[in-house]
Amino acid sequence: MAILLAPMEGLLDFALRDVLTRVGGIDRCVSEFIRVTDTLLPPRAFVRVVPELRHGSRTPAGVPVRAQLLGSDPTCLADNAARLAELKSAGIDLNFGCPARVVNRHGGGAALLQEPELLHRIVRAVRDAVPPDVPVSAKMRLGFNDDHLTEDCARAIAEGGAGELVVHARTKAHGYRPPAYWERIADVRAVVGIPVIANGEIWHVEDARRCREVSGCTGIMLGRGIVADPALALAILADQAGADTPGARTQLPGWPELQALLQLFWQLILTHIEPRARAGRMKQWLNYLRKRHPEAEQAYMQIRTLTDSRVVDAIVQSWALVPAVYPQASATDQGASTISEDCPSTQATATPPAR
């Protein structure tokens, strides 16, 4: 069963992709969305959101990263997908699920689930614009205000040429409120002939097991659950394999290993994030970690009120007594791009990861 790392704007950026894929268990990542409107973006706009493009579209741990596009114009999306293919992205993913109001007001993300015919045209245009060996996938919700068009949208995406479909088992109106309606993923599987990946409310091994049983999914996509517990993918794989299966990993990373991950994450923040946003990024991840790891509560409280990254750095360095379980980030992990960043004469716009 495939395990994918979800795209989450403002949370799962390249730094967390780097850290989480070093733990193991993740087969593929999808980037935060790159918003396209009426412009062919320059290479630097893609590299800003997906710096892994500099290194074969893979994280330092070797996990492929598929770039995600968000927009509503088939031609513009196709042109930008073709450029991503030239940059050797590990595939093209299309965002039909973002619930953000600012995105939906402009006809993007989950708003497209009201127009199955437009979904079909977008996917077909993108599929035709990239070489046959470049995978095209999509991520959708069950619908916008309700789920009466779920199957129609899924069929449109599959018939348009997508090779894989991720279904977040809630509507836009549901937001992120529990529960996730995994049984509706089974309905999607019944009407499409492509692999269907389940997403939504998978926080524990038991959730993954139940989701597979209810949905019959080909794989699962983890988001907030693996941010809170970086060992979740490994635990799911061990559960699926069975503790007695040779090679099944039963000793999962604990708090000492997580401290090493926090050290690595902080290195990446210091190198790539502007100073005023650094403390907030560390607090954001610790806030998730403390949901599953009581030890993270103390670490979170140490920096909760801090804004000066230099003060935070001193505290993080005090955790340096733990073993360096994971390889430390080097300058080459996210080094200088070998991609030409020549820009077209038209002014390009892209949405970088929210900080």
C-alpha positions as CSV (number, residue, x, y, z in Angstrom):
1,M,0.0,0.0,0.0
2,A,1.4,3.4,-1.0
3,I,1.7,6.1,1.7
4,L,1.8,9.7,0.4
5,L,2.7,12.9,2.2
6,A,-0.1,15.5,1.8
7,P,0.2,19.0,0.4
8,M,-0.7,21.5,3.2
9,E,-0.3,25.2,2.4
10,G,1.6,27.0,5.2
11,L,2.5,23.7,7.0
12,L,4.0,21.0,4.9
13,D,6.7,22.8,3.0
14,F,10.1,21.6,1.8
15,A,11.5,21.8,5.3
16,L,9.0,19.4,6.8
17,R,9.1,17.2,3.7
18,D,12.8,16.9,4.2
19,V,12.5,16.0,7.9
20,L,9.6,13.6,7.7
21,T,10.9,11.7,4.7
22,R,14.1,11.0,6.6
23,V,12.1,9.1,9.2
24,G,10.9,6.7,6.5
25,G,7.7,5.0,5.3
26,I,6.7,7.7,2.8
27,D,6.6,6.7,-0.8
28,R,5.9,10.1,-2.4
29,C,5.2,13.8,-1.5
30,V,3.0,16.3,-3.1
31,S,4.0,20.0,-2.8
32,E,2.0,22.9,-1.6
33,F,0.0,24.4,-4.5
34,I,1.6,26.7,-7.0
35,R,-1.2,29.1,-8.1
36,V,-1.3,29.9,-11.8
37,T,-3.7,32.5,-13.4
38,D,-3.0,33.8,-16.9
39,T,0.8,33.6,-17.0
40,L,3.5,31.1,-17.8
41,L,5.6,31.2,-14.7
42,P,9.4,31.4,-14.8
43,P,11.4,28.4,-13.4
44,R,12.2,30.3,-10.2
45,A,8.5,30.5,-9.3
46,F,8.3,26.7,-9.2
47,V,11.7,26.3,-7.5
48,R,10.6,28.7,-4.7
49,V,7.8,26.4,-3.8
50,V,9.4,23.1,-4.8
51,P,13.2,23.5,-4.2
52,E,13.5,19.7,-4.6
53,L,13.4,20.4,-8.4
54,R,17.0,21.4,-8.0
55,H,17.8,17.8,-7.0
56,G,15.9,15.6,-9.4
57,S,12.5,16.4,-7.7
58,R,13.5,14.3,-4.7
59,T,14.0,15.1,-1.0
60,P,17.4,14.5,0.5
61,A,16.1,11.1,1.6
62,G,15.4,10.3,-2.0
63,V,11.6,10.5,-1.9
64,P,9.9,11.8,-5.1
65,V,8.1,15.2,-4.9
66,R,5.2,15.8,-7.3
67,A,4.5,19.5,-7.9
68,Q,0.9,20.6,-7.5
69,L,-0.8,23.3,-9.6
70,L,-3.9,25.3,-8.7
71,G,-6.0,27.2,-11.1
72,S,-9.1,27.1,-13.3
73,D,-7.9,27.9,-16.8
74,P,-7.1,24.7,-18.8
75,T,-4.7,26.4,-21.2
76,C,-2.7,28.2,-18.5
77,L,-2.5,25.1,-16.4
78,A,-1.4,23.0,-19.4
79,D,1.3,25.5,-20.3
80,N,2.7,25.6,-16.7
81,A,2.4,21.8,-16.4
82,A,4.6,21.5,-19.6
83,R,7.2,23.8,-18.0
84,L,7.2,21.7,-14.8
85,A,7.7,18.6,-17.0
86,E,10.7,20.4,-18.5
87,L,12.0,21.0,-15.0
88,K,11.8,17.2,-14.4
89,S,9.1,17.3,-11.7
90,A,8.2,13.8,-10.5
91,G,4.7,14.4,-11.9
92,I,1.9,16.9,-12.0
93,D,-0.8,17.1,-9.4
94,L,-3.9,19.2,-9.8
95,N,-5.6,20.8,-6.8
96,F,-9.4,20.4,-6.8
97,G,-9.8,20.5,-3.1
98,C,-8.4,23.6,-1.5
99,P,-11.2,25.0,0.8
100,A,-9.7,28.5,1.3
101,R,-12.2,31.3,0.6
102,V,-9.7,33.5,-1.2
103,V,-9.0,30.6,-3.6
104,N,-12.6,29.6,-4.1
105,R,-13.7,33.1,-4.8
106,H,-11.5,33.1,-7.9
107,G,-12.9,29.7,-9.0
108,G,-10.0,27.6,-7.9
109,G,-9.6,24.6,-5.6
110,A,-12.8,23.0,-4.3
111,A,-14.9,25.6,-6.2
112,L,-14.2,23.5,-9.4
113,L,-16.1,20.6,-7.9
114,Q,-19.3,22.4,-9.0
115,E,-18.2,22.1,-12.6
116,P,-17.4,18.5,-13.6
117,E,-17.1,19.4,-17.3
118,L,-14.4,22.0,-16.5
119,L,-12.6,19.4,-14.4
120,H,-12.5,17.1,-17.4
121,R,-11.1,19.9,-19.7
122,I,-8.4,20.9,-17.2
123,V,-7.2,17.3,-16.7
124,R,-7.3,16.5,-20.4
125,A,-5.4,19.7,-21.3
126,V,-2.7,19.0,-18.7
127,R,-2.4,15.3,-19.7
128,D,-2.0,16.3,-23.4
129,A,0.6,18.9,-22.5
130,V,3.1,16.7,-20.8
131,P,5.0,13.6,-22.1
132,P,3.3,10.3,-21.6
133,D,5.8,9.2,-19.0
134,V,5.0,12.2,-16.7
135,P,2.3,11.1,-14.2
136,V,-0.7,13.3,-13.8
137,S,-2.8,13.0,-10.7
138,A,-5.5,15.1,-8.9
139,K,-6.7,15.7,-5.3
140,M,-10.4,16.4,-4.7
141,R,-12.9,16.7,-1.9
142,L,-16.3,15.1,-1.9
143,G,-17.8,18.3,-3.1
144,F,-18.3,22.0,-2.5
145,N,-21.4,22.5,-0.4
146,D,-22.5,18.9,-0.5
147,D,-21.5,15.6,-2.1
148,H,-24.1,15.1,-4.8
149,L,-21.5,15.6,-7.6
150,T,-18.8,13.4,-6.0
151,E,-19.1,10.6,-8.5
152,D,-19.5,12.9,-11.5
153,C,-16.3,14.8,-10.5
154,A,-14.3,11.7,-10.0
155,R,-15.4,10.3,-13.4
156,A,-14.5,13.6,-15.1
157,I,-11.0,13.5,-13.6
158,A,-10.4,9.9,-14.5
159,E,-11.8,10.2,-18.0
160,G,-9.7,13.4,-18.5
161,G,-6.6,11.3,-18.2
162,A,-5.5,11.4,-14.5
163,G,-3.7,8.3,-13.5
164,E,-4.4,8.6,-9.8
165,L,-7.0,10.3,-7.6
166,V,-6.6,11.4,-4.0
167,V,-10.0,11.9,-2.2
168,H,-10.2,14.0,0.9
169,A,-13.3,12.5,2.4
170,R,-15.0,15.8,3.3
171,T,-16.7,18.6,1.4
172,K,-15.5,22.1,1.3
173,A,-18.3,23.0,3.7
174,H,-17.1,20.4,6.2
175,G,-13.6,22.0,6.3
176,Y,-11.5,19.9,8.6
177,R,-14.2,19.0,11.1
178,P,-14.4,15.3,12.0
179,P,-15.5,12.8,10.8
180,A,-14.1,12.0,7.4
181,Y,-16.6,10.0,5.3
182,W,-14.4,7.2,4.1
183,E,-17.3,5.2,2.9
184,R,-17.8,7.7,0.1
185,I,-14.3,6.9,-1.2
186,A,-15.6,3.4,-1.8
187,D,-18.3,4.9,-4.0
188,V,-15.6,6.8,-5.9
189,R,-13.6,3.6,-6.5
190,A,-16.7,2.0,-7.9
191,V,-17.0,4.5,-10.8
192,V,-13.3,5.0,-11.8
193,G,-10.7,2.6,-13.0
194,I,-7.7,4.4,-11.6
195,P,-6.0,4.0,-8.2
196,V,-7.8,6.0,-5.4
197,I,-5.9,7.3,-2.4
198,A,-7.8,8.0,0.9
199,N,-7.1,11.2,2.8
200,G,-8.6,12.7,6.0
201,E,-8.7,12.0,9.7
202,I,-5.9,9.4,9.7
203,W,-4.2,10.2,13.0
204,H,-3.4,6.7,14.3
205,V,-2.7,3.2,13.1
206,E,-6.2,2.2,13.9
207,D,-7.5,5.0,11.7
208,A,-5.5,3.8,8.7
209,R,-6.7,0.2,9.3
210,R,-10.3,1.3,9.5
211,C,-10.0,3.6,6.5
212,R,-8.6,0.8,4.3
213,E,-11.5,-1.5,5.4
214,V,-14.2,1.0,4.8
215,S,-12.9,2.6,1.6
216,G,-11.0,-0.2,-0.1
217,C,-8.4,2.5,-1.0
218,T,-5.2,1.7,-3.0
219,G,-3.2,3.9,-0.6
220,I,-3.4,6.6,2.0
221,M,-2.3,10.2,2.2
222,L,-1.1,11.5,5.6
223,G,-1.2,15.2,6.6
224,R,-1.7,16.5,10.1
225,G,-1.5,13.0,11.5
226,I,2.1,12.5,10.5
227,V,3.1,16.1,11.4
228,A,1.9,15.2,15.0
229,D,3.6,11.7,14.9
230,P,6.5,11.5,12.4
231,A,6.6,7.7,12.9
232,L,3.0,7.2,11.8
233,A,3.9,5.9,8.3
234,L,6.3,3.4,9.7
235,A,3.8,2.3,12.3
236,I,1.1,1.8,9.6
237,L,3.5,-0.3,7.5
238,A,4.5,-2.4,10.5
239,D,0.8,-2.9,11.4
240,Q,0.0,-3.9,7.8
241,A,3.0,-6.3,7.6
242,G,2.4,-7.8,11.1
243,A,4.8,-7.8,13.9
244,D,6.0,-11.3,13.1
245,T,6.8,-10.5,9.5
246,P,10.6,-10.5,8.9
247,G,11.7,-6.9,8.4
248,A,8.7,-5.4,10.1
249,R,9.9,-2.4,12.1
250,T,8.6,-2.6,15.7
251,Q,11.0,-0.2,17.4
252,L,9.6,3.2,16.2
253,P,11.3,6.5,16.8
254,G,10.7,8.0,20.2
255,W,11.3,11.4,21.8
256,P,15.2,11.3,21.5
257,E,14.9,10.7,17.8
258,L,12.3,13.5,17.5
259,Q,14.6,15.9,19.3
260,A,17.2,15.1,16.6
261,L,14.5,15.8,14.0
262,L,13.7,19.2,15.6
263,Q,17.4,20.0,15.5
264,L,17.4,19.3,11.8
265,F,14.2,21.2,11.2
266,W,15.7,24.2,13.0
267,Q,18.8,24.1,10.8
268,L,16.6,24.3,7.7
269,I,14.6,27.1,9.2
270,L,17.7,29.1,10.0
271,T,19.0,28.6,6.4
272,H,15.9,29.2,4.4
273,I,13.2,31.1,6.4
274,E,13.3,34.8,7.1
275,P,14.1,35.7,10.7
276,R,10.8,37.1,11.7
277,A,9.0,33.8,10.8
278,R,11.5,31.3,12.3
279,A,10.1,31.1,15.8
280,G,6.6,30.7,14.5
281,R,7.6,27.8,12.3
282,M,9.2,25.9,15.3
283,K,6.2,26.6,17.5
284,Q,3.8,25.4,14.8
285,W,5.4,22.0,14.6
286,L,5.8,21.6,18.4
287,N,2.1,22.4,18.8
288,Y,1.3,19.4,16.6
289,L,3.9,17.2,18.2
290,R,2.5,17.8,21.7
291,K,-0.8,16.2,20.6
292,R,1.0,12.8,20.6
293,H,4.2,13.3,22.5
294,P,3.9,14.6,26.1
295,E,7.6,15.6,26.1
296,A,6.9,18.1,23.3
297,E,4.7,20.1,25.7
298,Q,7.8,21.2,27.7
299,A,9.7,22.1,24.6
300,Y,6.7,24.0,23.3
301,M,6.3,25.9,26.6
302,Q,10.0,26.9,26.5
303,I,9.5,28.9,23.3
304,R,5.7,29.6,23.3
305,T,6.0,33.4,23.9
306,L,9.3,33.9,22.1
307,T,9.6,35.8,18.8
308,D,13.4,36.4,18.6
309,S,15.0,33.6,16.6
310,R,18.3,34.1,18.4
311,V,16.7,33.3,21.8
312,V,14.9,30.3,20.3
313,D,18.2,29.2,18.8
314,A,19.9,29.1,22.2
315,I,17.1,26.9,23.5
316,V,17.1,24.6,20.6
317,Q,20.9,24.2,20.9
318,S,20.4,23.1,24.5
319,W,18.7,20.0,23.0
320,A,21.9,19.2,21.1
321,L,23.0,16.7,23.7
322,V,20.7,14.1,22.1
323,P,22.4,11.7,19.5
324,A,22.3,12.9,15.9
325,V,20.1,9.9,14.9
326,Y,19.2,11.4,11.5
327,P,21.7,12.9,8.9
328,Q,22.1,16.6,9.5
329,A,21.2,19.0,6.7
330,S,24.1,20.2,4.6
331,A,24.4,23.2,2.3
332,T,23.9,20.9,-0.6
333,D,20.5,19.5,0.7
334,Q,18.8,22.6,-0.7
335,G,21.7,24.1,-2.5
336,A,22.0,26.5,-5.4
337,S,19.8,25.7,-8.4
338,T,21.2,24.3,-11.5
339,I,18.0,25.3,-13.3
340,S,18.1,28.4,-15.5
341,E,15.9,31.0,-13.9
342,D,15.6,33.2,-17.0
343,C,12.2,35.0,-16.8
344,P,9.8,35.7,-19.6
345,S,9.1,39.3,-20.2
346,T,5.6,38.9,-18.8
347,Q,5.5,39.5,-15.0
348,A,5.0,36.2,-13.3
349,T,3.1,35.5,-10.1
350,A,3.2,32.5,-7.9
351,T,2.0,31.8,-4.4
352,P,4.9,30.8,-2.2
353,P,4.4,28.8,1.0
354,A,2.6,30.8,3.7
355,R,4.9,31.5,6.6
